[in-house]
Amino acid sequence: MRSSLSQVATASILLASGANALAVAHPHSSRSDTPDEFPLKIPGLPLPNATKSYWQDPPHRIANLRSTKDLPTDKTFDYVIIGSGISGAATAHKLLDRDSSLSILMIEARTAASGATGRNGGHCKPGDYNGVKAWVETYGEDDALRIANMEQDCVNDVRDFVRSHNISSDFTDVETASLYWTDDSFKAAVESIEFQHDLEKRRPDDVPKNKRTIWKGQDARDYWGWPEIVGAVTFKAHTQNPYHTVCGILEYSLEKGLNLQTKTMALSLNQLGRKTKAGAKWEVKTNRGTVKSKQVVLATNGFTPALHPGIASTNFTMPVRNQVSAVTPSANTTDNKVFRRSNSVPDLHSGNVYIAAQPPGAKNAGSVVIGGSTQMSPTRERYITDDTAINDQIAYVLHGAARTVYGYENWGGSTKVIQDWTGIVCETPDGFPLVGEVPAEDGLWAIVCMNGHGMAWAYRSAEALVGMMTEGKTPKWFPEQFKAQRAWEAQGNDELPSYLSQLQLHASIAPVTTMAPPELTINPPLLNSATPWATDINDLLAIASSPSTGAITTRTSLINGFAHQHEQHQYLFFNPGTVTPDQGTSSNQIPPSGHTEDAMASLNNLGYSPITLDGYLGFLSEISRRLPGLRKTFIVSVTGSPEDIKESYARIEIASKTLPFPLAMEVNLSCPNIPGAPPPAYGGAALKKYLDLLPENPSLPVGIKTPPYTHHGQFATLIETLLPTASSLSFITATNTLGSCLILENDKLEPQLPGTGVGGMAGPPLHPLALGNVSTLRKMLDQVPELSHIKIIGVGGVRDGDGYRRMRSVGAYAVAVGTGLGKQGPGVFERIERDLKGEWRVSSLKEKL
């Protein structure tokens, strides 16, 4: 892992300038600087015209402050602090608290507190309870507890400062939680908490005082109000406007004599060969002139490697662009307790997501600030220092993630986007900041690389740093693991600490490699969907014999078959223009007698095929005997429990070795017609259980059949859930029938289908929704490189060449026919080919249109 870092760290400045290929300007992002005010554009250093965070609107009264009109280039300062975020602000505050006579100059490249601190997710909380167990194993109990106490004490100190100085930053006590969607992640969290509880019993005076409570299963869902979680760990924390908090700390120091110079970029550092008469050891060159100082403090976080080549050469620091959105639900949140808390979701497939609901009385009360999801970027946003733009795919996921995790009943049907923004953090391989003197550079100090956890580390780190600078001593409570010199000591080491793999603190460093799954081939790109008219061997033979089909899909089967009952499981055709049904219903592939031409749509409550999976594999063997020259792909559609799907794949794979034509497996997770069994494809947690049991590198193409999605959150959840299993999937069939539909008889105004009469609708009325699903899925898949290989079989209301053209034009690789097959028989495929005049390709179709 060290070698992968060294290959890219030295090129970090160059990579930063290439970030625009991965990020775009966005209608919900605004700008905090204008080019004429900030003319310099130096790769790796802060850029002009950065996105403005939600917290910075409106700007604070000190945003553009220059304590003196001109930069004091004729004076030697005791300290020059570069950077005005939480690290720089806390350092100035701690220095002036010790000695208010000190001369301190703070230079900020842009506006005050406009860096990572003023752009974060609005939390102030200790977070790494998962770390204690690993820290004990790596560093021993004393050091592990020192780190844990540092976190909690730091959060408490920030809280106390804000309240004792009456800073208006909406600082609110909240109950927070780490919410888990997967059993494995929750199990690991529980083990960590139980380890910490055991440690507390043995050392009650040494463990941080912030009780973690474990909530499991339904208790967690009931208590927290989120429908999909498997468990939660709750504890006390705070939400805030971090920009106002830090500006408040800066104002405190300004009153004590701090000279703040905004829009003053540090360009380079120069160590003087000998002290000047005034005692200066360092020069800092800026865009407004050069200043001198006895000591310099780097509080430059993700921009540090570009400013200091020595730190960059250690390959120990990594700038990472993080992204945050502010969104508002459509539901009324006034009395909903789930919007009085903060949360993080460590195991979402798009990456860790952190969420802070804005409390009553705050700006945009009831809105939600949500950040994370860097896994949606092919680079994980590593080595990107461009915060003038956002990653559109991450924004897309964040906008939908809140509704996904809160649940539709809490969030409502729509989302209003208030603002999107980005900020640059700095990460280290061990997950800890660099604090202390830079080796062999007397008078140069660093308090950088807070790993996105500055509110829980920077304030106390500043106190320790001030002790080092003024007394030459390190406080006993300060963790050895935070000292800056370790970055240089690590040079030449080929291995990072082993506990990193347990914590996944730096999983973003690991390169993502995905083996492409087998490719699904359908030529010509026309086939049937898994319908009642593909039930028995004669149906399949007829479809396979058509010269206009390139593949054949079996009706969806289970390992043990489906208990089909003729009197309960039926379908009908109806006229979509008048919403009137034809006479009669059918429970098999033979349509009702006398169905009319105008009745082009269908409604069914059939469920699955009564024929078992092994029965269909037997059909395929017989078909290979009857049609010995057949080489078309057979897509075997299956469903069942996750374990059943795993077994189904094994059986299909075995069968494929004895057949002359290729096989593929479609997992139907979207049938709306099974009472008491919601389609797994509507929920990320349920879908993940199926995907996790698919073979990691299958020998056959595997796909899933999705339901017709109707809002963004459903698409976003699907993409998040697919990402970890990208190497398992070759295709998506979109879409299945639309559930919860009802057709009434004309004369009686009663349901025509048995029972409640509710069923899944298909045919032309579904066509616009199917086109929208295919179009949206294609665009979203293409935006995620790991998923861009997935092909889409478009299905829904296609009955002629025009429907085929539309489906292909929005991104379908192949087009499947369902109700049209039931209405017209296998001749529907040849009719479509005649309509196309043999032009199957999308480019040819568009040229003719």
N, C-alpha and C positions, 0 to 999 in steps of 0.2 A: 504493500500500500504506500509506503514511503516513496517508492520509485515513481508511482503514478502522480504523486504530488510534485515531485521534483521536475517532472517533465513539463508540467504546466505552470508552476508557480513563477518561474522566471519569465514566462510569457504573459503574465496576468494583465499587464498594461495593454498589450496588443489585443488580447481577447476582449477587454472591456470595450474597445472601440468597435468590435464586431457585434455588439449586443443588439443592434437595431434589427438584425436579421431575425431575432427571436422575439422582439417586442414591437408593439405598434402604438401610435397615438390612439386615444380612446375617447369617445364622447363624454364619458363620466369623469375623466381626469382633468384637472386644472393645473395651472402653473404658478410657482411661487416666486420666480425671478423673471426678469425680462432681459433679452440679450444686450440691450444698450447699457443696462446697469451692470452687467457682468460679462465682459467681453471675452474672457479667456475660456478656451476649450482644450484641456490637456487630458489625454487618456489616462484613466486611473485615478485622477483627482476629481473633486466635485465639479459637476457640469452646470452650466447656466440653465435656466428654464426648467428646473426640476418639477415633477408633479407636486402639487400642494396636498398635504394631508388634510383629512377631515378636521383634525385638531387645530390646524393653523388657520382656519377660516372662522372669524376674521383674524388677521395677524395681531399678535400681542403688541402692547405699546412699546416694547423694547426691540421689536423684530428687526428694525433697521438702524438701531442705535450705534452711533459713534461717539464715545464719551468725549473725545476731543475731535475737532473738525479735521485736523491733519494727523497723520500717523506720526507718533513721536520717534522719529529716526535719530534724533540727537541725544537721546537719553539711554542709559543702561538700566534695564529693569532687573529686579531680583529674580523674577520668573516671567517667562513668556509661556502661556498655555495655548496650544493650538487645538481648537475645537471647543464648542460651547454646548455639547450635549451633557447628559447626566455625569459622565466621567470628568469632563473639564469643569463643569459647574460645581460639582462636589469638591474637587481639588482646590479650586479658588476659595470656596467657602471654608474648608478646613484650614487652609493656610492663613486666611485673614482672621479666623477665630483664634488662632494661636498668636498671631502678631499683626495687628491692624495697621502697623506702620510699613508693612511690606509694599513694595511697588510691583504690581502684577498687571501685565498686559495680556488680554485674551484676544486672539484673532480668530475670526470665523469666516470661512470662504463664502458663505451665503448669508442668510438671515439667522438671527439668534435661535438656537435650539432647533434648527431646521433639518438636522441629520437624522440618524436612526431613531434617537430618542423621541423626537417630535413626530415620528411616523409609525410608531409601533401600534400594537393592538389594544392598548388601554388597560393592561393588567399591571398590578403590582402584587406579586405573590411569589412565595418559594415554590419550586416546582419539582426538584429532582429527588422526591422520595424514593423513586425507583433506583436512584444511584447509591443509596446508603449501603445496601447489601454488597454491591460490586466494589464500592470504595473500601469497605472493610476487608474484602478479599484481596484487594490490590495494595492498599496502603496501611491496613491495620485499623483498629477501632478508634484510636485517638485521633488520627488524621481524618478519618471519615467523619467523625463527629464534629471536628473542627470545621470541615467544609459545610456540613449540614447546619450547624449553628450560625455560621457566617451568613448563609442565605436568609435564615429566619430573622436574625438580628438586623440585617441590612433592610429588609422590608419594614420591620418595626421602626427603625430609625427614620426612614423616609416618611412613614405615617406620622411619627411624632413631630418631625420638622414641619410638615405641611400644616398640622393642626396648631402647633404652638405659634406659628407665624401667620396663621389665618390666610393661607394661600387658596385662592379661588380656582380649584382645579377639579371640582366635582368628585373629590376623593371620597369613596363610599366603601363601607364595610360590606362584604358579600360572602355568601357561602359559595365556594367554587368546587369544581369536580373535574376529575379526569374520567371521561365516559368512554366505555369500551364497546366496540361492535363485534369483536371476535373473541372466542373462548380462550385461545392461546395467549393473547395479549393480556386479557383480564387475569388469567391464571398466574402469569408472571408478575403482574402488579400485586395480586393478593400475597404471593410468596414474599415479595419485597416488604410489604406492610407488616406481615406477620413476623418477618425477621426483625424489623424495626421495633415492633411491640416487645419481642423477647429481649432485645437490647435494652429497651427502656426499663424492663423489670430488673435487669442486672445493674443498670447505671441510670437510675431515675433522675439524677441531678445533671446529667450530661447530655441527654437527648433533647432536641428542640421542642419547645412547648407549643405544639400545634397538632392536636389530635387528628389523625386520619381515620375516617369511618368507612368501612366496606359495606357496600350494598350489592346484593346478588339477585340476578334473575328478575322475577316479577316485582320483588320489593324495590329494586333499583328503578324499574320502569314506572312504578306507581309513585315513588317518592320524587323522582326527578321530572317525570312527565314527558320523557322522550320515549317513543314507542319501539325503537329498534335496538336499544342497547342491551347488552348481556350482563353488564355490571357497572359499578361506579365506585370511585374513591373520592370522598368529600372532605373538605377542610376549610379553614377560614382564610380569606384573602381580601383584596381590595381592587376596585376599578377606579379609573381616574382619567383626566385629560393630561397625558404625560407632558405635552408641550407647555401647558400652563404650570405644571409642577416645576419643571426645570427653569422656566422663565422666572418663577417665584424665587427659586434658589439664586439665580443670577441677580435679581433685584436686591436681594439681601446683601450680596457681595458688592454690588454697585454702591450701595449706601456706605460701605466700609472702604471705598476707594478703588475698586476694580476699574480698570480702563478696558472697555469692550469696544472692539473695532469689527463691525460686520462688513460683509462683502470685501474681505481682505484675505486673499488666498495665499497660504504658505506654498512657495514654489520649490524651495530647497533649504537645506541646513548646512551651515559651514562652521566647523569647529576651529576656533582661532588657535594659532600656534602657541601663543602665550597670552596670559591675561593682559587686558588693557589696563590703563591707569585706573579706570573705574571698576575694574574687576570682571569685565565681560569675558566669557568663555565661548559664547556662541553668537552667530549671526543667523537671522532668519530672513531670507529674501521673500518678499511678497510682491503682488502686482501693484502695490502702492509705495514701494520702497523697502529698505532693509532696516530691520530693528536688531538691537543688541541686548543680550541678557546674560546674567550669571548662570542661570539654569533654564532649561527648556523642558516642558512637559508635553509629550505627544498624547493627546486625547482624540486621536484621529480614526480610531476604529477600522472600518473596512478600507479606508483610503491610505492606511499606514504603509503598505508595501510600495505604493507609488512614490511616497515622499521619502522613504528611508530605504535605500538599496540593501543595507546590511540586514535589516529585518526581512526584506523580501528574499534574500539569499538563504535564509534558514529553511525556506519552504514550509514554515510552520504556521503561517497565517493565510487564510483564504477568504477573500471578499465573496459575499453571497447576496444576491438581490432578493429581498423578501417583498411580498405583496399583500395589501390589505384592501378590503372593501367596506364601505358603510352602506347598509341596506335596511329597508323598512318593510315589515310584513303587512299584509292586507287585513289581517285579523286585528281586532281590538285587544291590545295587550295590557290594558290598565289594571285589571284584576287577576292577571295570569301570573302565578308565582314563578313559572319557568323563565320569565323575563326579569327576574330580580336577582339573577345569579350570573356568574361567569363560568366558562367551561373550556375544556380542551378535549379534543378527540384524537388521541395519539395514533390510532390504528385505522383511520380512514385510508382507502387505497390511493387517494390523491396526495397523501402525506398528512402530517400532523396539522390539524385545524384548531385554532384558538378563537374563542367567541366571547365578546363582552357586550351584554345588553346595557343600554344607556338608562340610568335610573331616573325616576321622576324628578323634575326640576332641572335636569341637565339639558344641554342643547340637543334637539332632536330626541327627546325622551321617548323611549319605546323602540327606537331604532337599534340595530345590532351592528357592531364592528366585528368583522370576521377576517382572519388572515391565515396564511399557510399555503398548502397545496403545491409546494415547489416541485413535487414529483411529476406534475403535469408538464413540466418543461423537460425537453430532451437533455439539457445540460444541468438540470436541477438548479438552474440560475447561478451556478458556481462561476467565480471569476468574472462576474458582470458587475461593473460599477456605474452603470448608466441608469440613473433614477429619473430620467426625463420621459420615460415611456413605461408602459405596462406590458406584461405578457397577456395577450388576449385570451389564450386558452385558460390560464389560471383565473383570470377575471370571470370567464364563463362558468368555471366550476364553483368559484366562491359565491357568485350570485345565486346559484342553485343549492349550494351546500347547506345554507342556513335552513331552508325549507326542508331539505332532506333530513337533517338531524333533529330539528325541532318537531317535525311531523306536520302533516297537512292540517290536522285539527288545531294545532297551536298557531301555525303560521298563516294559514289561509291560502287562497288560490293564486295569489300573484305577489311579486316582489318589486319594490321600487328601489332603484339604485341611486344612492345619493352621491357617492364619490368612490373612485378607485385611485390608489397611489402605490408607489414603490419606495423602498428605502434600502440602504446598503448596510448589512451587518458584517461581522468578521467572525470566522470560526477557526478553531484550532483542532488538531487531531485528538487531543485528550479532552476537549470540551471545556477547558478552563481558560480564564483570561491571562494576559501577560501584564504583570504589575511589577515595577521596580526599575533599577538603573540599567541602561543599555550597556552591556559589557564593553570595556575599553574605550568608552566615550564619556569621560568625566562631565557630569552636569547635565547629561541627557537622560530623561526619564520617560517611561511609557506606562500608560494605563489604557490598554487597548484590547480588542478582541473579546468582547463580553459574550460572544456566542449567542446573541439574541436574548440574553438574560440579564441585561444591564440593571434593571430595577431591583434585582435581588443580589447583585454583586458589586456594582460600581460605587455606591455611596460609602460602604465600609472599605472597599479597596482604596478609595481616595484617602480615607483616614489612615490606613496603613502606609500608603505612599508618602503622605506628609510626614509621618513619623520617620521613615527612611531618609527623607530629604533634609529634615531639620535636626534630627537627633542621631542619624546614622544607625538607628535601631529598627528592627521589625517586631511589631507586637506579637506576643505569644499566641494570641487567638487567630492570627492570620495564617491561612493554609500555605504550607511549603509548596504545594502544587500550583500556586498562582504566580510564583516568582518568574520574572521575565527571562532570567538567565537560562531556564530550561530549554528555550527555543534553540539556543546555540549548543547546549549540551546534547540535544537530540540529533544534531547533524551527524550523519554517518550511520545512525541506527536504522536497521532495515525493518524493524518491527515496531508497531505501535503497541501500547498497553493492551493486554489481552481482554480486559474488561470491556473494551469498546464494542466488541461483537455482542456482548450481553446487553449493554445499554442502548446500542444503536444510536449513540449520541452523534456520531458522525457518519451515518449511513450514506449521506449524500456524496461522500468522497468516492465511494465504490462505483466503478464504471458499470453501466447497465448494459448487459449483453443479452439479447433475445434471439434464440434460434427460431427462424421462420418455420411455421408448421407446414404440413403438406398442402399443396395448392389444390383447390377445388376447380375442376375443369368441366364446363358445360358448353357443348358446341353442337348445334346452334344454341344460343342462350335463352332457351324456352323450355319450360317443364311444367309439371303439375305441382300443386301444394299438397300437404297432407290432408286430404279431404275424404268424405265418405265414398267418393267415386274412385278411390284407389284402395279399396278394401281387400278384394280377393285376387287370385292369380289371373283371372280373366281380365279384370280391370287393368292390372299391371302390364299384362301382355299387350293389350290394346294401346296403351300409352307408349310402351316401348317400341311397338311396331310403327308408330307414326313417323314418317320421314322428317317431321318438323320439330321433334323434341330432341333435346340434347341430354336430358337426364330424366329420371323417374323418381318420385318420392312416394314411399309407402305411407299408408295411413298410420297415425301415431299408435304405437303398441306398448304394452307393458310386458314384463317378464312372465307374469302369471295371467295375463289377459284382463279384460275389463268386463264386468258383469252387465252386459248389455241387456236391456229389457225393452221389447218392442213397444209395449204400451206406454212406456215412460220416455224413451229416448227417440226423438223424432226430429224432422225438419220440414220446412215448407218454403215455397217461393212466394214472393209478393211483388206487387207493382210499386216501385219506389216513388212514382209520381203521385199516386193516389193513396199510398200506404194501405192498400187492400190486398189480402192474400188470395192466391188461387184456392180452388177447392181441394181439400184433401191434404194429408201429410204422408210422410214416408219414414220408415225406420231403417231402411237399407239403401244401397246404392241405386236402386231402381226408382226414378222420380215418380211423384204422384201422377196418376193418369190424367191426361187432359190439361197439363200445365200450359199456360198461355205464353206467347212470345213477350208480352209486355212485363210479365212477372220475372224480372231479371235479377232481383235480389233474393237473398236467402236468410232464414233464421233457423237456428238449430240449438237443441239441448242434448246433442248426441253423446258427448263424452268421447271416449277413446275406442279403438278397434276391439272387437271381441276376440280377435285372433292374436295369439301370443307372439312375442318376438321370435321365438324359435320357429313358429309357424311361418313367419315371413322369410326367415333365413332358408327354410325349406322351399318356399315359393321360388326364391332366387336360384336355388340349385336346379329346380325344374325348368325355370325360364332359360337358364344357360344351356339346358339340353334341347329345348324346343327352338331357341334362337341362337344357334351355335356361333354365328358371326357377330353377335351383339357386343358392342364395346362402350355403350353409354354408361354413365355413372348412375348407380342406384343410391339414393339418399334414404337411409333407414331411419325413420322418425320414431323416437322412443320417449318415454317419460317414466315417472316413478320416484322413489326416494333417492337421495344422493348415492346411497350404496347400490341401489338398483341400476343407476346410470353407470356407475363404475363397472358393474358386472355386465351390463349391456354392451359397453364398449369392448370388453374382453371377448364376448361371444361374437360380436361383429368382426373383430379383428381376426379371430380364428377362421371365421367363414370366408373372409376375404382371401385367404391363402389358397382356397380351393376353387375360386370362381375366376372366370376369364375377364370379367369386367370390373372396373373399380367400384369400391364402396365408400360411402361417407356416412357419418352419423349426425342426425339433427336431434338436439335435445329440446323437446317441446315443454317449455316452462311457463306457458302463457294461456293454457286452455281456460276460458272463463265459465265453462259449463258444468263444473264439478261442485255441487253444493258443499259448503263448509271447507273448501280447499282453495284459498286465494292463490292466484298464480304467483309462483316464486319470483318471476321476473319483475314483479312490481316492487320488490323490496330488496335492498342491497344485501342485508345480512342473510336472508333466505337464499338469494342467488349465489352468494359466495360459498355456501355450503356445498352446492353442486359443483361450482367451478374448481373448488379445492380438490375434488376427487377425480377430476379429469387427468389423464396422463400429461406429464409436463412436456414431453416431446412425442406426440402421438405419431403413429405410422399411417393413420387415415385422417382425412379432413374431418374435423369436428366443428359443428356450429350450434347456435342456439336460436330458437324461435321466440321472438319477442311479441308482447301485446301491443296494441296501438296506444302509444304514449300521448298524453294530452297536455303536459306542461313541462317546462324546462327542467324542474328538479328531477323528474323521472329519467330524462336523458342523461343528466349529470351523474346521477347515481349509477346508471349502467356503465358509463365510461370509467368512473372511479373503481367500480367492482371488477371490470374486465382487465384493468391494467396489470395487476400482478400475475394474471394467467394468460398474458398475451401470446405466449408460445404454444398455448393449447388450442387456440381457436383459429379456424380458417374462414368462417363465414357466419353471417347473421341472416336469418329469414325474417323479414319485416313486411307485413305484420300478420298477427292472428286475427280472429274475428273480434268485433267490439261487443263486449258483454253487456248485460243488464238492459237488453232491448226487448220490446214487447209489440206484438202484432195482434190486433183484435179482429174477430170475425165481423163481417159487415152488418149482418142482421141482428146478431145477439149481443154485440159489443162485449164479447167474452174472449179470453185468450184462446187462440186456435191450437197452440201446442199444449201438451199435457201439463198438469200441475199448475204452477203459477203462470206458465206460458212464457217466462223470461228465458232468453237464450242469446247466443252470439250471432251478430249480424254480419253478413258478408255481401259481396257484389258491388255494383256501381255506387251505392251510397257511401261505402267505405273508401272509395277511390281517393278523394281529396285528402283524407286523413292519412292514408297509406303513403301517398306522395310526400306529404309533409314529414312523415316519419323517416322515409328513405333519404330524403334530402338532408334533414337535420343530422341523422346518423352518419351519413357519408362525410359531411363537413366536419363533424366532431372527431370521427375516426382519423381523418386526414390531418387534423391538427395535433395528433399525438403520434409521433413516429413509431412507437412500439405497437400501435394498433392500426396503422395505415394499411397494413397488408390484408386486413379482414375484408372479404367481399360481401356484398349484400345481394340476397335474392329478394327482389321486390314482389310483393303479392298483395292484392286488394283491389277488386273491381275491374281487373283487366279482362276484356272480352273480345277485343278486336285490335287491329294494328295501331290505331290511335292511342289506345291505352298502353300498349307496349312501348310506343315512342315516348310517351310521357314518363313512364316508369324508368326507362333507360336514361332519359335526358337529365333526371335528377340524381342519378348516381347508382342505379341498380346494375350490377354485373350481369344478372340474368333475371328473367321475369317468369313468375309462376302463376298458374291459373287455377282457381278453385271453383267458385260458383259457375263460372263460364263453362267448365268441364261438365258439371252436373246438368246444365241447361242444354248444351249443344253436343255433348259427347266428345269423344276423342277428335272429331273433325274440327273442333275449335282451333287446334294447333295449326292445321293446314290453312284454315281461314286467315289466321293472323299472318302466316307467311305470305299468303296471296296479297293481303293488304299491304305488306311491306315490299312486295315485289322482289323478295330475296335479299333486301338490304337490311342485314341484321345489325351492322355497326352503327354506333351512335353518331359518328362523324358523317357517315353517308346519310343518315336520317335527317340530321340538322341541315345538311346542304340541300336536300330535296325540299325540306320545309321552308 
